[in-house]
Every structure is written in structure tokens, then in C-alpha cells.
Amino acid sequence: MLVDQRSGARKIVRAKAVVAMDGLPPQQGRTIDLSSTGVSLTFDHKLAVGHMGQVTFELFVDGRGQLVSSRSKVNYCIFSGDQFKIGFTFVNPDAATMAIVNKFVR
């Protein structure tokens, strides 16, 4: 049985995401939840743990849509139903991105 090893507060967020992994064309996914250190999403394709890429999605903060885009690393990839559930860890996100994410998670 798998044990959830994530730490920190997570907030459910359902939005379209664009995932552009290194060496692959951009593809769409859907966010599941978000923390200050990463995001999980559903995706049609399996990704290898450790694979790097850019994850982009929109958050609504203070009634306005804010685009979040960060270099990210695959932390886990689990087949669930007919899609893969993939956890990404943000890698060196810029201050503006972190401000948006932290404001949303609070």
C-alpha cells in the first residue's frame, strides 16, 4: 500500500495544464492539486521519474487569472483509471511564480 509522502498544505485546483517535457512536444493535462513546492496532474502519457520540463497552468487569485509556469521535475507517475497521475516538483521557480502559488495555497 502506498503512503502519501507529500508534506505541506495542498489545495485542490482543477485547470487545464500544458506540459512541455524536454525532448517532447507540449501536451495537455489537468491539474489535481497544488502545494507551494509542486503540482499534481492527470496526463495521458507515462513520464519517467526525474524527467524535466516546463509545466504551465492558470490560477485564479483575487478574482483574476494568473499564469503559472515553472521548470519542473517528475516526482512520481502512477497509472490511475485510464490516465496517469503525475506529481511534479517545481525547480527553481521565480519569485513572481512563488508569490502567486503561495497566495493561492493559503
Sequence and secondary structure as in RCSB ss.txt:
>XXXX:A:sequence
MLVDQRSGARKIVRAKAVVAMDGLPPQQGRTIDLSSTGVSLTFDHKLAVGHMGQVTFELFVDGRGQLVSSRSKVN
YCIFSGDQFKIGFTFVNPDAATMAIVNKFVR
>XXXX:A:secstr
       S  EE   EEEEEETTS  EEEEEEEE SSEEEEEESS   TT EEEEEEEEEETTEEEEEEEEEEEE
EEEEETTEEEEEEEE S  HHHHHHHHHHH 
